[in-house]
Amino acid sequence: MNNKAITCKDLTKRFRDFFAVNHISFEVEQGEIFGFLGANGAGKTTAMRMLCGLSYPTSGEATVAGFNVFKQQEEIKKNIGYMSQKFSLYESLTVRENIRFYGGVYGLSDKQLKEKGDELIEKLGMQQEAKMMVGSLPLGWKQKLAFSVAIIHQPRIVFLDEPTGGVDPVTRRQFWDLIYDAAERGITVFVTTHYMDEAEYCNRISIMVDGRIDALDTPANLRQQFGATSMNEVFYALARSAKRSAD
Amino acid sequence: MDTVVLENISKSYIKDAPPALENVSFSVKKGELFGLIGPDGAGKSTIFRILTTLLLSDAGKATVAGYDVVKDFHQIRSCVGYMPGRFSLYQDLTVEENLNFFATLFGTTITENYALIKDIYEQIAPFKNRRAGKLSGGMKQKLALSCALVHRPEVLFLDEPTTGVDAVSRQEFWDMLKRLKNEGITIVVSTPYMDEASLCERIALIQTGHILSIDTPDNIVAAYPGKLYALRSPKVHLLLPDTRSYEGIRQCYAAGEKLHVAFKEDGKDHPAQLLTYLKSKGHQTVAIQEIRPDIEDCFIEKLSNPK
């Protein structure tokens, strides 16, 4: 047993002769904010699906929240939260109904649902909006609500797939305040983004190129290693070497 | 006359809800590369849909290539190219079939304007017999652009062509746009990525249906009120709340590995005083340096002080 949120050794996913994920190895500490970067088509989504218990690896080993990705997919699903920019909340349910629905899916009791729901609505300052359809909320509010719902069951790890795409620069930063807040409460954050400034907000980041992890370190160390002044330059240096065409 | 003109365009989708666009006016010169920069929900797609005659505005007037978007919709449809935000080609047709289809619709052939799309189409030509639905995201984008260009339009409308696209592919896409501009095509392009603003000749910053400002990227940066500083420290995240608690601060937010800070007044001693204050809070190794604002800084400033 270990205290790592994620361990991954030679994790591989092969579709016929195509290595979507090619022997990746890394570990994520509990409470860490881990940025998972890579160009389109580098294999991020495939790797994330395996870690979330949605797809079986071809070979290798991995544990998420201490559970084995081959044998304990259902346990993994109970112990993680997931949010993506593309799909998060039901637009035609109210704020409170969404909280009830997701809390129920994550196995909270009625009593917990009520308590957690009230707490969450108050924390987000959405008392006025609790009975409004989510579809009528501004995007930034939706994203903050979606994130709070994704961690309503206090998972050990939350996976965020481009959570801030298209969000305005002020709201984007408020979103990161929520991420830090969750990390301080011990929740491990595993996040993908195309905004390179956001890579800097992570404790450590990995950069995938053609199915492999070609770089993994703190943002400061990576900048130093690549002699770059910004994460953007690091990303360019690595992604330019990609042989695979996008997506 | 300018190629694209909007005068006081307003549009509401839902009664009683805030309008999607409110009194939006701007114009785009012939041959210009014009950017609409703003987050989701700003109204960018609504502008495109009105200009491409797919949606009627509630009020105001707009023309494209001299044609009225209501009266002359037929003429507009044949002289503009439009790449919507969502992939809208026929998934069941092959790459080549899609391109042929759009060429036929516009009464032309692939060969007639091939020079224009050659650079782009050659990159996907090896897959010309593949169904569009089976293409990768980057290739879909190139096919959609080829289809939007096949009739050599006067004006090209591109709605968030780089959203969700990685940093390297985004740069390649902007290189393609520059080449098209040099062919004399007027381009209106939208993006939520503030760093792409500097690649346009002029931009409109837009948020919740209102234009915040319109100018060249350089002029927008030059109009930033006061000085902007970057703070660096090994523990930037801890530095943020403490810097915000300093009384003379107007703006303070994270910007990658730095904090960006603007003072309420630009006194000469203010940076040094801030450092002293931060030292008293336990931040020993903070460096401060005046920097040139970028478009994102200007956007944040406009959001907090709309007028």
Boltz contact constraints between the chains, C-beta under 6 A:
constraints:
  - contact:
      token1: [A, 39]
      token2: [B, 166]
      max_distance: 6.0
  - contact:
      token1: [A, 39]
      token2: [B, 168]
      max_distance: 6.0
  - contact:
      token1: [A, 40]
      token2: [B, 137]
      max_distance: 6.0
  - contact:
      token1: [A, 40]
      token2: [B, 166]
      max_distance: 6.0
  - contact:
      token1: [A, 41]
      token2: [B, 136]
      max_distance: 6.0
  - contact:
      token1: [A, 139]
      token2: [B, 40]
      max_distance: 6.0
  - contact:
      token1: [A, 139]
      token2: [B, 41]
      max_distance: 6.0
  - contact:
      token1: [A, 166]
      token2: [B, 39]
      max_distance: 6.0
  - contact:
      token1: [A, 166]
      token2: [B, 40]
      max_distance: 6.0
  - contact:
      token1: [A, 166]
      token2: [B, 192]
      max_distance: 6.0
  - contact:
      token1: [A, 167]
      token2: [B, 39]
      max_distance: 6.0
  - contact:
      token1: [A, 168]
      token2: [B, 39]
      max_distance: 6.0
  - contact:
      token1: [A, 169]
      token2: [B, 296]
      max_distance: 6.0
  - contact:
      token1: [A, 169]
      token2: [B, 299]
      max_distance: 6.0
  - contact:
      token1: [A, 169]
      token2: [B, 300]
      max_distance: 6.0
  - contact:
      token1: [A, 170]
      token2: [B, 300]
      max_distance: 6.0
  - contact:
      token1: [A, 170]
      token2: [B, 303]
      max_distance: 6.0
  - contact:
      token1: [A, 173]
      token2: [B, 253]
      max_distance: 6.0
  - contact:
      token1: [A, 173]
      token2: [B, 254]
      max_distance: 6.0
  - contact:
      token1: [A, 197]
      token2: [B, 256]
      max_distance: 6.0
  - contact:
      token1: [A, 200]
      token2: [B, 256]
      max_distance: 6.0
  - contact:
      token1: [A, 200]
      token2: [B, 257]
      max_distance: 6.0
  - contact:
      token1: [A, 235]
      token2: [B, 167]
      max_distance: 6.0
  - contact:
      token1: [A, 239]
      token2: [B, 168]
      max_distance: 6.0
  - contact:
      token1: [A, 246]
      token2: [B, 136]
      max_distance: 6.0
  - contact:
      token1: [A, 246]
      token2: [B, 137]
      max_distance: 6.0
  - contact:
      token1: [A, 246]
      token2: [B, 138]
      max_distance: 6.0
  - contact:
      token1: [A, 246]
      token2: [B, 169]
      max_distance: 6.0
  - contact:
      token1: [A, 247]
      token2: [B, 136]
      max_distance: 6.0
  - contact:
      token1: [A, 247]
      token2: [B, 137]
      max_distance: 6.0
  - contact:
      token1: [A, 247]
      token2: [B, 138]
      max_distance: 6.0
